[in-house]
Amino acid sequence: MRKLRQASNSRRDVRVYGMLLVGAMFVYAGLTLDPASNCDASGRQCAPWLVPVAFFMGVVFAGSALAMLVHVRRWGSRLDLEARTLWWWDDEIAPGEHAIALDRIARIRVLRADESDDRILLYDHDDAPLRFPSERGVPYDAIEWARDLAGHCPHIRVDVEGA
């Protein structure tokens, strides 16, 4: 079985730095391009309004990335087999650490998506959903993670749906 611990934050997420880079490029383009020069060779088709739009998009992207780097959002989960507890944390959903007793989990539903991360949904014995941060809370492939967790707790059923 693979490790059942995941811990990360916005400063270690490469997507945040990519967003900052793209935003900076758009801001630079908006500041250095002359809107009047944004025409084709014939001069008939011009779109000078694109330069300020690019600048605004860059400010939004770069500003959002900087906010994530300053705020340092944390997320992750860990399995404590001795205490029979699944711990999770995600500052965007609810600050602090939250515990789910493994005996409360009856079913793990994995929703396979075509173009985004898989979603993890946990349910108790009454089929009521349990709060869990989905794709950010698992350390590797969602289906493998669910099956590894069920391997530690044979009473947990794993359902896989979708693509």
Phi, psi and omega in degrees: 000144180277174181293146180246044179226136177221127176216127179208176175206173185294337178283342177257003182268116183296335179296327179294317179291325175297318178296320178296317180296313179297317178299317179296322178295319179292320177297315179300315179297318180294329180276332187258338181276139175275121181304329180289338180275001182271058180231160175283178185298327181283340180083005182273326182252105180240148176221067182294341181288344181291330182294310177294328177296316178298318179298314180298317178299319179297319178297318180295312181297309182295319179296318178296317180296317178297321178297320179292326179288325179285317183289328181053071175290134179250150173206157176157186178202161174208151181253124177252098184290328180294318179271356183052054184224139170257115179263141174218155177212142175201108185298336179286324182277306181201120181298149178095176178266143181232142184246141172234121177294133182299332178291341177282334183280120178254330185213140172244124179251123179253119178261111179280126180253153180288311189237010179223181180295150175292151178254142178248126177237129179254141180229147177272189184290341176266011181064025174271139181291144175256144182287124180205143187282020173058232190294336180281346184266358182251141186279346182203201184311131187299319182291315178298318180299314180297318180291323176296318177297317178293332176295326176282333183228091186298343180285349182273129177262139179248124176246130178246128181231149174101197187307000000 
